[in-house]
Amino acid sequence: MNKREIGAMGETAVCRYLEERGYTILERNFTAARVGEIDIIASKGEELHFVEVKSRKIGSMVSGVESVTLRKQKRIIATTYYYFKRYDMNEGDWYIRYDIATVNLWKGRVIDIDYLEAAFDETDIDLSDVSWY
């Protein structure tokens, strides 16, 4: 199984996890060219969840949460604003959350999902160097 297939497996598992908990999946792999990608965009009530999915083999040296660096957070946040612009949505109408889901794998199977709600926020994130922002 290659890296892309492992990622898709993890994203599918997280979508199922969210749907079982009452979320609606709005987008998968939403991309803003030259800015970034958001693995899953989901809603529940007045909340919009922008979810980064990290699939890991059991015993990996770096956790899924640790692998979402400040640079990656910035790209996710910038892509979020592109999402709002693209769909002519007002971000003030939503409670925005940035979540990280770590999918733990063993022998090509999903063992469990560690889901961290509100894993990061926009505090101290400078988007001034994002050209379209």
KOLNUMAR-334785 format. One record per residue: residue number from 1; residue in one letter; x, y, z of N, C-alpha, C in turn. Coordinates in Angstrom, 1 decimal, padded with zeros to 4 digits. Example, Ala and Ser with C-alpha at 12.3 -4.5 7.8 and 13.67 -1.06 7.14 Angstrom:
BEGIN
PALUM;seq;type;n_east;n_north;n_up;ca_east;ca_north;ca_up;c_east;c_north;c_up
PALUM;1;A;013.2;-005.7;007.8;012.3;-004.5;007.8;013.2;-003.3;007.8 .
PALUM;2;S;012.8;-002.2;007.1;013.7;-001.1;007.1;012.9;000.0;007.9 .
//
This chain:
BEGIN
PALUM;seq;type;n_east;n_north;n_up;ca_east;ca_north;ca_up;c_east;c_north;c_up
PALUM;1;M;000.9;-001.2;000.0;000.0;000.0;000.0;000.9;001.2;000.0 .
PALUM;2;N;000.7;002.2;-001.0;001.5;003.3;-001.0;001.0;004.5;-000.1 .
PALUM;3;K;001.7;005.5;000.0;001.4;006.6;000.9;000.1;007.3;000.6 .
PALUM;4;R;-000.2;007.4;-000.7;-001.5;008.0;-001.1;-002.7;007.1;-000.7 .
PALUM;5;E;-002.6;005.8;-000.9;-003.6;004.9;-000.5;-003.8;004.9;001.1 .
PALUM;6;I;-002.7;005.0;001.8;-002.8;005.0;003.2;-003.5;006.3;003.7 .
PALUM;7;G;-003.2;007.4;003.1;-003.8;008.6;003.4;-005.3;008.6;003.1 .
PALUM;8;A;-005.7;008.1;002.0;-007.1;007.9;001.6;-007.8;007.0;002.6 .
PALUM;9;M;-007.2;005.9;003.0;-007.8;005.0;004.0;-008.1;005.8;005.3 .
PALUM;10;G;-007.1;006.5;005.7;-007.2;007.3;006.9;-008.3;008.3;006.8 .
PALUM;11;E;-008.4;009.1;005.7;-009.4;010.1;005.5;-010.8;009.4;005.5 .
PALUM;12;T;-011.0;008.3;004.9;-012.3;007.6;004.8;-012.7;007.2;006.2 .
PALUM;13;A;-011.7;006.7;007.0;-012.0;006.3;008.4;-012.5;007.4;009.2 .
PALUM;14;V;-011.8;008.6;009.0;-012.2;009.8;009.8;-013.6;010.3;009.4 .
PALUM;15;C;-013.9;010.3;008.1;-015.2;010.7;007.6;-016.3;009.8;008.3 .
PALUM;16;R;-016.0;008.5;008.3;-017.0;007.6;008.9;-017.1;007.9;010.4 .
PALUM;17;Y;-016.0;008.2;011.1;-016.0;008.5;012.5;-016.8;009.8;012.8 .
PALUM;18;L;-016.6;010.8;011.9;-017.4;012.0;012.1;-018.9;011.8;011.8 .
PALUM;19;E;-019.2;011.2;010.8;-020.6;010.9;010.4;-021.3;010.2;011.5 .
PALUM;20;E;-020.6;009.2;012.2;-021.2;008.4;013.3;-021.5;009.3;014.5 .
PALUM;21;R;-020.9;010.5;014.5;-021.1;011.4;015.6;-021.9;012.7;015.2 .
PALUM;22;G;-022.6;012.5;014.1;-023.6;013.6;013.7;-023.0;014.7;012.8 .
PALUM;23;Y;-021.8;014.6;012.3;-021.2;015.6;011.5;-021.7;015.3;010.0 .
PALUM;24;T;-021.7;016.4;009.2;-022.0;016.3;007.8;-020.6;016.6;007.1 .
PALUM;25;I;-020.2;015.7;006.2;-019.0;016.0;005.5;-019.3;016.9;004.3 .
PALUM;26;L;-018.7;018.0;004.2;-018.9;019.0;003.2;-017.9;018.9;002.0 .
PALUM;27;E;-016.7;018.6;002.4;-015.6;018.5;001.4;-014.5;017.5;001.9 .
PALUM;28;R;-013.9;016.9;000.9;-012.7;016.2;001.1;-011.6;016.7;000.2 .
PALUM;29;N;-010.4;016.9;000.7;-009.2;017.3;-000.1;-009.5;018.6;-000.8 .
PALUM;30;F;-010.0;019.6;-000.1;-010.3;020.9;-000.6;-008.9;021.6;-000.8 .
PALUM;31;T;-008.7;022.1;-002.0;-007.4;022.7;-002.3;-007.5;024.1;-002.8 .
PALUM;32;A;-006.6;024.9;-002.3;-006.4;026.3;-002.8;-005.0;026.3;-003.4 .
PALUM;33;A;-005.0;026.5;-004.7;-003.7;026.4;-005.5;-002.7;027.3;-004.9 .
PALUM;34;R;-001.5;026.7;-004.7;-000.3;027.4;-004.2;-000.4;027.8;-002.7 .
PALUM;35;V;-001.5;027.4;-002.1;-001.7;027.8;-000.7;-001.7;026.6;000.2 .
PALUM;36;G;-002.7;025.7;000.0;-002.7;024.5;000.8;-003.9;023.6;000.5 .
PALUM;37;E;-004.1;022.6;001.4;-005.2;021.7;001.2;-005.7;021.4;002.6 .
PALUM;38;I;-007.0;021.2;002.7;-007.7;020.7;003.9;-008.2;019.3;003.6 .
PALUM;39;D;-007.9;018.4;004.4;-008.3;017.0;004.2;-009.8;016.8;004.3 .
PALUM;40;I;-010.4;017.3;005.3;-011.9;017.2;005.5;-012.4;018.5;006.1 .
PALUM;41;I;-013.6;018.9;005.5;-014.3;020.0;006.0;-015.7;019.4;006.4 .
PALUM;42;A;-016.0;019.6;007.6;-017.3;019.0;008.2;-018.0;020.0;009.0 .
PALUM;43;S;-019.3;019.9;009.0;-020.2;020.8;009.8;-021.0;020.0;010.8 .
PALUM;44;K;-021.3;020.7;011.9;-022.2;020.1;012.9;-022.8;021.3;013.6 .
PALUM;45;G;-024.1;021.5;013.4;-024.8;022.7;013.9;-024.1;024.0;013.3 .
PALUM;46;E;-023.7;024.9;014.1;-023.1;026.2;013.7;-021.6;026.1;013.7 .
PALUM;47;E;-021.1;024.9;013.8;-019.6;024.7;013.8;-019.1;024.2;012.4 .
PALUM;48;L;-018.0;024.7;012.0;-017.3;024.2;010.8;-016.0;023.7;011.3 .
PALUM;49;H;-015.7;022.4;011.0;-014.5;021.8;011.4;-013.6;021.6;010.2 .
PALUM;50;F;-012.4;022.1;010.3;-011.3;021.9;009.2;-010.4;020.9;009.8 .
PALUM;51;V;-010.4;019.7;009.2;-009.7;018.6;009.8;-008.5;018.2;009.0 .
PALUM;52;E;-007.3;018.1;009.7;-006.1;017.6;009.2;-006.0;016.1;009.6 .
PALUM;53;V;-005.8;015.2;008.7;-005.7;013.8;009.0;-004.3;013.3;008.8 .
PALUM;54;K;-003.8;012.6;009.8;-002.5;012.0;009.7;-002.6;010.5;010.0 .
PALUM;55;S;-002.2;009.8;009.0;-002.2;008.3;009.2;-000.8;007.8;009.6 .
PALUM;56;R;-000.8;007.0;010.6;000.5;006.6;011.2;000.5;005.1;011.5 .
PALUM;57;K;001.7;004.5;011.3;001.8;003.1;011.7;002.0;003.2;013.2 .
PALUM;58;I;001.5;002.2;013.9;001.7;002.0;015.4;003.2;002.1;015.6 .
PALUM;59;G;003.6;003.0;016.6;005.0;003.1;017.0;005.8;004.1;016.2 .
PALUM;60;S;005.1;004.9;015.4;005.8;006.0;014.7;006.5;006.9;015.6 .
PALUM;61;M;007.7;007.4;015.2;008.5;008.3;016.0;007.8;009.7;016.3 .
PALUM;62;V;007.1;010.2;015.3;006.4;011.5;015.5;004.9;011.3;015.4 .
PALUM;63;S;004.2;011.9;016.4;002.8;011.7;016.4;002.1;012.6;015.3 .
PALUM;64;G;000.9;012.3;015.0;000.1;013.1;014.1;000.1;014.5;014.5 .
PALUM;65;V;-000.2;014.8;015.7;-000.3;016.2;016.2;001.0;016.9;016.1 .
PALUM;66;E;002.1;016.2;016.4;003.4;016.9;016.3;003.8;017.2;014.9 .
PALUM;67;S;003.3;016.4;014.0;003.7;016.6;012.6;002.9;017.8;011.9 .
PALUM;68;V;001.9;018.4;012.6;001.2;019.5;012.1;002.0;020.8;012.6 .
PALUM;69;T;003.0;021.2;011.9;003.8;022.3;012.3;003.1;023.6;012.2 .
PALUM;70;L;003.7;024.6;012.7;003.2;026.0;012.6;003.0;026.4;011.1 .
PALUM;71;R;003.9;026.0;010.3;003.8;026.3;008.8;002.6;025.6;008.3 .
PALUM;72;K;002.4;024.3;008.6;001.2;023.6;008.1;-000.1;024.2;008.7 .
PALUM;73;Q;-000.1;024.6;009.9;-001.3;025.3;010.5;-001.6;026.6;009.7 .
PALUM;74;K;-000.6;027.3;009.4;-000.7;028.6;008.6;-001.4;028.3;007.3 .
PALUM;75;R;-000.9;027.2;006.6;-001.4;026.9;005.3;-002.9;026.4;005.4 .
PALUM;76;I;-003.2;025.7;006.4;-004.6;025.3;006.6;-005.5;026.5;006.9 .
PALUM;77;I;-005.1;027.4;007.7;-005.9;028.6;008.1;-006.1;029.4;006.8 .
PALUM;78;A;-005.0;029.6;006.0;-005.1;030.4;004.8;-006.1;029.7;003.8 .
PALUM;79;T;-006.0;028.4;003.7;-006.9;027.7;002.9;-008.4;027.8;003.3 .
PALUM;80;T;-008.6;027.9;004.6;-009.9;028.1;005.2;-010.5;029.4;004.7 .
PALUM;81;Y;-009.7;030.5;004.7;-010.2;031.7;004.3;-010.5;031.7;002.8 .
PALUM;82;Y;-009.7;031.0;002.0;-010.0;030.8;000.6;-011.3;030.1;000.4 .
PALUM;83;Y;-011.6;029.1;001.2;-012.9;028.3;001.2;-014.0;029.3;001.4 .
PALUM;84;F;-013.9;030.1;002.4;-015.0;031.1;002.7;-015.2;032.0;001.5 .
PALUM;85;K;-014.1;032.5;000.9;-014.2;033.4;-000.3;-014.8;032.7;-001.5 .
PALUM;86;R;-014.4;031.5;-001.7;-014.9;030.7;-002.9;-016.4;030.5;-002.8 .
PALUM;87;Y;-016.9;030.2;-001.6;-018.3;029.9;-001.5;-019.1;031.1;-001.0 .
PALUM;88;D;-018.5;032.3;-001.0;-019.1;033.5;-000.6;-019.8;033.4;000.8 .
PALUM;89;M;-019.1;032.8;001.7;-019.6;032.6;003.0;-019.0;033.6;004.0 .
PALUM;90;N;-019.7;033.9;005.0;-019.2;034.9;006.1;-018.6;034.0;007.2 .
PALUM;91;E;-017.3;034.1;007.5;-016.7;033.3;008.6;-017.3;033.6;009.9 .
PALUM;92;G;-017.9;034.9;010.1;-018.5;035.3;011.3;-019.8;034.5;011.6 .
PALUM;93;D;-020.3;033.8;010.7;-021.6;033.1;010.9;-021.3;031.7;011.5 .
PALUM;94;W;-020.0;031.3;011.6;-019.7;030.0;012.0;-018.7;030.0;013.2 .
PALUM;95;Y;-018.8;029.0;014.0;-017.7;028.7;015.0;-016.7;027.8;014.3 .
PALUM;96;I;-015.5;028.3;014.1;-014.5;027.6;013.3;-013.6;026.8;014.2 .
PALUM;97;R;-013.4;025.6;013.9;-012.5;024.7;014.7;-011.5;024.0;013.7 .
PALUM;98;Y;-010.3;024.0;014.2;-009.2;023.3;013.5;-008.8;022.0;014.3 .
PALUM;99;D;-009.2;020.9;013.7;-009.0;019.6;014.4;-007.9;018.8;013.7 .
PALUM;100;I;-007.3;017.9;014.5;-006.4;016.9;014.0;-006.8;015.5;014.3 .
PALUM;101;A;-006.9;014.7;013.3;-007.2;013.3;013.5;-006.0;012.4;013.2 .
PALUM;102;T;-005.5;011.6;014.1;-004.4;010.7;013.9;-005.0;009.3;013.7 .
PALUM;103;V;-004.8;008.7;012.6;-005.3;007.4;012.3;-004.2;006.4;012.5 .
PALUM;104;N;-004.3;005.5;013.5;-003.3;004.5;013.8;-003.5;003.3;013.0 .
PALUM;105;L;-002.5;002.8;012.3;-002.6;001.7;011.4;-001.7;000.6;011.9 .
PALUM;106;W;-002.1;-000.7;011.6;-001.2;-001.8;011.8;-001.6;-002.8;010.8 .
PALUM;107;K;-000.5;-003.2;010.0;-000.7;-004.2;009.0;-001.8;-003.8;008.0 .
PALUM;108;G;-001.8;-002.5;007.6;-002.7;-002.1;006.6;-004.2;-001.9;007.1 .
PALUM;109;R;-004.4;-001.9;008.4;-005.7;-001.8;008.9;-005.8;-000.7;009.9 .
PALUM;110;V;-006.9;000.0;010.0;-007.1;001.0;011.0;-007.4;000.4;012.3 .
PALUM;111;I;-006.5;000.8;013.3;-006.7;000.2;014.6;-007.5;001.2;015.5 .
PALUM;112;D;-007.2;002.5;015.4;-008.0;003.4;016.1;-007.7;004.8;015.6 .
PALUM;113;I;-008.6;005.8;016.1;-008.5;007.2;015.7;-008.4;008.0;016.9 .
PALUM;114;D;-007.3;008.8;017.0;-007.2;009.8;018.0;-007.6;011.1;017.4 .
PALUM;115;Y;-008.7;011.7;018.0;-009.3;012.9;017.4;-009.2;014.0;018.4 .
PALUM;116;L;-008.4;015.0;018.0;-008.2;016.2;018.9;-009.0;017.4;018.4 .
PALUM;117;E;-010.0;017.7;019.1;-010.8;018.9;018.7;-010.1;020.2;019.1 .
PALUM;118;A;-010.2;021.2;018.3;-009.6;022.5;018.5;-008.1;022.4;018.8 .
PALUM;119;A;-007.4;021.6;018.0;-006.0;021.3;018.2;-005.2;022.6;018.0 .
PALUM;120;F;-005.6;023.5;017.2;-004.9;024.8;017.1;-005.9;025.9;016.7 .
PALUM;121;D;-005.5;027.1;016.8;-006.4;028.2;016.4;-005.6;029.3;015.7 .
PALUM;122;E;-006.2;030.4;015.4;-005.5;031.5;014.6;-004.6;032.4;015.5 .
PALUM;123;T;-004.6;032.2;016.7;-003.7;033.0;017.6;-002.3;033.0;017.1 .
PALUM;124;D;-001.7;034.2;016.9;-000.3;034.3;016.5;000.0;033.8;015.2 .
PALUM;125;I;-001.0;033.6;014.3;-000.7;033.2;012.9;-000.8;034.4;012.0 .
PALUM;126;D;000.3;034.7;011.4;000.4;035.8;010.5;000.2;035.4;009.1 .
PALUM;127;L;-000.9;035.9;008.4;-001.2;035.6;007.0;-000.8;036.7;006.1 .
PALUM;128;S;000.0;037.7;006.5;000.3;038.8;005.7;001.1;038.5;004.4 .
PALUM;129;D;001.8;037.3;004.4;002.5;037.0;003.2;001.8;036.1;002.3 .
PALUM;130;V;000.5;035.8;002.5;-000.3;035.1;001.6;-000.8;036.0;000.6 .
PALUM;131;S;-000.5;035.8;-000.7;-000.7;036.8;-001.7;-002.1;037.2;-002.0 .
PALUM;132;W;-003.1;036.3;-001.9;-004.5;036.6;-002.2;-005.2;037.1;-000.9 .
PALUM;133;Y;-004.6;037.0;000.2;-005.3;037.2;001.5;-005.6;038.7;001.7 .
//
